[in-house]
Amino acid sequence: MTENWVAIALIFLGLFLIGGVVSFIRMGIRLFAVVLGLGAVLAIVAGVLRW
């Protein structure tokens, strides 16, 4: 287990945002799904790079 809790938090934030993307796609709001998707990718990449 890593001592870097910020990296773990960023990865979980990215996964949470992916859930939001799925929800927005189901509601038919594709613009917000794209914005959340970009945020999710940024959060996961930041978490992996900080690890």
C-alpha positions, 0 to 999 in steps of 0.5 A: 500500500502506498503512503500517497493518499492523494494519488488514491483519492485522485484515482477514486475521483476519476472512477466516480466521475466515470460513473457520472459520465455513464449517468449523463449518457443514459439521460441523453446529456452528451455535452456534460458527459464529454466534460466529465469524461475529460475530468475523469481522464485528467484525475486518473492520469494525475493519480497514476503520475503522482503514484 
